[in-house]
Amino acid sequence: MTLENLRYFVAAAEELNFKKSARLLKISPQVLESRIKRLGKSLKVSLFERDMAGIHLTKPGSVVLEYAKRLLKCEKQMIHELQKVNQGILRIGNVGQLGHNFLSAFIRTCRKRFPELTLEFKELDIIRQHTAALLGNEIDIGFVSPAELPNSKKVSSALLLDCPYVVAMKSDHPLAKLRTVSLKALETQTVLAIESADRDLHARGMKEVMNRRGFKIGPIKSVDGIDSMVVSLAGGFGVSLLPEAVYLSKIEGITTRRVKEKGEDLQFQLHAVWKSPEVKKFIGILQQSVSKK
């Protein structure tokens, strides 16, 4: 059994037409049929059967097709990993405004120390997609909250950010006159939350923080991402509780104030996650990039 024969078999199984499959593979139908017979003989099964309507997979053929696709996918991933090693490609999950400052410093350092390295960034949702992308070998480094740390021995992690939540608002908002803002003030404010149809972690987290202290959060207005959040804050459509590391105070028209109350639930943590031991040296650079901020 060879990967080439498996590749020929998968092509034939998907088309169920030897002539068409052979044309796509740029080989003769006779060669294709011979390779498939050789594969079936090595596995001691019949892969196809014929009737008046044409050819069909046998039950063993269906089983072989499932595993053949997995093997070919593994081969593709292996080739990609080897290309990364040879070409020096590092794929990183992007977290938008949250990682803007430390990723900018990270890029500058990498360009100086590893001029041949190619950095690729993939826009992902911090809530779930970084973990899935890392486990699926789509990225080499991801960023997750403590609740999303993968429960896998294959994954390593390191704390990257540990910063307080702040109340963000329009610069001329009445709360901007205060040095610190009590969570109680959010009872009477429209509160902006990053939400979607299947993602309400931001709103739920703010409600839990308020409820633990006996406060009731004001009306929630949903926004679909950090860009919409910035526009809504600057436009005076509401206030929000966000990690200080988002650096919204540096954006014109927006001000942030520390929260008066204290507690572990008012601290935001971000962890870097990775699988390959070769990536470890870049985690150190990331941590140094954060410490400079």
C-alpha positions in Angstrom: 0.0 0.0 0.0 1.4 3.4 -1.0 0.2 6.9 -0.6 0.1 7.3 -4.3 -2.3 4.3 -4.7 -4.4 5.8 -1.9 -4.5 9.1 -3.7 -5.6 7.3 -6.9 -8.3 5.4 -5.0 -9.7 8.6 -3.3 -10.0 10.3 -6.7 -11.8 7.3 -8.2 -14.1 7.0 -5.1 -15.1 10.6 -5.3 -15.9 10.6 -9.0 -17.1 7.0 -9.3 -16.0 7.2 -12.9 -12.6 5.7 -13.8 -12.2 7.5 -17.1 -12.9 10.9 -15.6 -10.7 10.2 -12.6 -7.9 9.0 -14.8 -8.2 12.2 -16.9 -8.0 14.4 -13.7 -5.0 12.4 -12.5 -3.4 12.6 -16.0 -3.0 8.8 -16.2 -4.7 6.2 -18.3 -7.8 4.4 -17.1 -5.9 1.1 -17.3 -3.2 2.4 -15.0 -5.8 3.7 -12.5 -7.7 0.4 -12.5 -4.4 -1.5 -12.1 -3.4 0.6 -9.1 -6.8 0.3 -7.4 -6.7 -3.5 -7.9 -3.2 -3.6 -6.4 -4.4 -1.6 -3.4 -7.4 -3.9 -2.9 -5.2 -6.9 -3.1 -2.7 -5.6 -0.5 -5.7 -4.9 1.9 -7.4 -8.2 1.0 -10.7 -6.5 0.1 -12.7 -5.5 -2.9 -13.0 -1.8 -3.1 -15.5 -1.3 -5.9 -18.4 -3.2 -7.3 -20.1 -2.8 -10.7 -23.8 -3.0 -11.7 -25.9 -1.8 -14.6 -25.8 1.8 -13.2 -22.0 1.9 -13.0 -19.4 1.5 -10.2 -20.0 1.8 -6.5 -17.9 1.6 -3.3 -18.2 -1.6 -1.4 -18.6 -1.5 2.4 -14.9 -2.2 2.9 -14.2 0.4 0.2 -16.1 3.0 2.2 -14.0 2.3 5.3 -10.8 2.5 3.3 -12.0 5.8 1.8 -12.4 7.4 5.3 -9.0 6.3 6.5 -7.3 7.1 3.1 -8.5 10.7 3.4 -7.1 11.0 6.9 -3.8 9.6 5.8 -3.6 12.0 2.9 -4.5 14.9 5.2 -1.7 14.0 7.6 0.7 13.8 4.6 -0.4 17.4 3.6 0.1 18.7 7.1 3.5 17.0 7.4 4.6 18.6 4.1 3.4 22.0 5.4 5.3 21.6 8.6 8.5 20.7 6.7 8.0 23.7 4.5 7.8 25.9 7.6 11.0 24.4 9.0 12.8 25.0 5.7 11.4 28.4 4.9 11.2 29.8 8.4 7.5 30.6 8.8 5.9 31.5 12.1 2.1 31.6 12.1 0.5 33.7 14.9 -3.1 34.2 15.9 -4.0 37.9 15.9 -6.0 39.4 18.7 -6.5 42.9 17.1 -6.4 45.9 19.4 -5.6 43.7 22.4 -2.3 42.7 21.0 -1.5 45.8 18.9 1.3 47.1 21.2 3.1 44.0 22.2 2.8 42.4 18.7 4.2 45.5 17.1 7.3 45.3 19.4 7.5 41.5 18.8 7.6 42.1 15.0 10.3 44.7 15.3 12.5 42.4 17.4 12.0 39.4 15.2 12.9 41.4 12.1 16.2 42.3 13.8 17.1 38.9 15.2 15.6 36.7 12.5 15.7 38.6 9.2 14.9 35.4 7.2 11.8 34.6 9.3 8.4 35.1 7.7 5.6 36.1 10.1 2.0 35.2 9.1 -0.9 36.5 11.1 -4.4 34.9 11.2 -7.3 37.0 12.5 -9.1 34.9 15.1 -11.6 35.3 17.9 -9.8 35.1 21.3 -12.8 33.3 22.8 -12.6 30.0 21.0 -10.8 30.0 17.6 -7.2 30.3 18.9 -7.4 26.9 20.6 -9.1 25.2 17.7 -6.6 26.7 15.2 -3.6 25.7 17.3 -4.8 22.1 17.8 -5.7 22.0 14.1 -2.1 23.1 13.1 -3.3 26.3 11.5 -1.2 28.5 13.8 2.0 28.1 15.8 1.2 30.6 18.6 -2.2 31.5 19.9 -3.6 33.7 22.7 -6.4 32.6 25.1 -8.0 33.6 28.4 -7.6 31.3 31.4 -11.0 29.7 30.8 -9.9 28.7 27.2 -6.6 27.1 28.1 -6.4 23.8 26.2 -6.6 20.7 28.4 -3.9 18.9 26.4 -0.4 17.6 27.2 0.6 18.6 23.7 0.0 22.3 24.4 2.3 24.6 26.5 1.2 27.9 27.9 2.7 31.0 29.5 1.1 34.0 31.1 1.5 37.0 28.9 -0.8 39.8 30.2 -2.1 40.5 33.6 -3.8 43.8 33.8 -6.9 45.5 35.4 -10.2 46.1 33.7 -11.0 49.8 33.1 -14.2 51.7 32.3 -14.0 53.1 28.8 -16.1 56.0 27.6 -16.2 59.1 25.4 -13.7 61.7 26.5 -16.4 64.2 27.6 -18.6 61.7 29.4 -19.5 62.8 33.0 -17.7 59.8 34.5 -14.5 61.0 32.8 -14.3 63.7 35.5 -13.7 61.1 38.2 -10.3 59.6 39.0 -11.8 56.1 39.5 -15.3 54.8 38.6 -17.4 52.5 40.9 -19.1 49.6 39.2 -22.3 51.0 40.8 -22.2 53.8 38.2 -22.7 51.2 35.5 -26.2 50.6 36.8 -27.5 53.8 35.1 -25.3 53.6 32.0 -25.8 51.9 28.6 -23.1 49.2 28.6 -21.5 48.2 25.4 -20.6 44.5 25.0 -18.9 42.6 22.2 -21.4 39.9 21.3 -22.7 37.8 18.4 -25.3 35.1 18.0 -23.1 32.4 19.6 -20.8 34.5 21.8 -21.9 36.5 24.9 -18.9 36.0 27.1 -18.2 39.7 27.5 -21.7 40.6 28.5 -22.0 37.6 30.8 -18.7 38.4 32.4 -19.7 42.0 33.2 -23.0 40.9 34.7 -21.2 38.4 36.9 -18.7 41.0 38.2 -21.6 43.4 39.0 -23.8 40.7 40.6 -21.0 39.6 42.9 -21.0 43.1 44.4 -24.8 43.5 44.6 -25.0 45.7 41.6 -27.3 45.4 38.6 -25.8 46.2 35.2 -27.5 48.8 33.0 -29.0 48.1 29.6 -26.6 46.3 27.3 -26.0 47.4 23.7 -24.3 44.8 21.6 -21.4 45.5 19.2 -19.9 42.9 16.8 -16.2 43.6 17.4 -13.5 45.8 18.8 -13.7 48.2 15.8 -17.4 48.7 16.4 -16.7 49.1 20.1 -14.2 51.9 19.4 -16.7 53.7 17.2 -19.5 53.3 19.7 -17.4 54.5 22.6 -16.1 57.6 20.7 -19.7 58.3 19.5 -21.0 58.4 23.1 -23.3 55.4 22.6 -22.4 53.9 26.0 -19.5 52.8 28.3 -17.8 49.4 28.6 -15.6 47.4 30.9 -12.5 46.4 29.0 -8.9 45.2 29.7 -6.5 48.1 30.2 -4.2 46.4 27.6 -6.5 47.4 24.8 -5.0 50.9 25.1 -8.3 52.6 24.2 -7.1 55.7 26.1 -4.6 56.3 23.3 -7.5 56.6 20.8 -8.7 60.1 20.2 -12.1 60.7 21.7 -11.9 57.9 24.2 -11.0 58.0 27.9 -10.5 55.2 30.4 -10.8 55.2 34.2 -9.6 52.6 36.7 -12.4 50.7 38.5 -12.8 51.7 42.2 -13.6 48.1 43.4 -10.8 45.5 43.5 -10.8 41.7 43.0 -9.3 38.9 41.0 -12.4 39.0 38.7 -11.4 42.6 37.8 -8.0 41.4 36.5 -7.7 40.4 32.8 -5.2 37.6 31.9 -4.0 36.5 28.5 -2.0 33.4 28.0 0.2 32.5 25.0 -0.2 28.9 23.8 1.9 26.8 21.5 2.8 23.1 20.7 6.2 23.0 19.0 9.3 23.2 21.2 10.9 25.3 18.5 8.4 28.1 19.2 9.6 28.5 22.9 12.2 31.1 22.0 9.6 33.3 20.4 7.5 33.1 23.6 10.4 34.7 25.5 10.4 37.6 22.9 6.7 38.0 23.3 7.0 38.3 27.1 9.8 40.8 26.7 7.7 42.8 24.3 4.9 43.0 26.9 7.2 44.0 29.7 8.4 47.0 27.7 4.8 48.4 27.6 
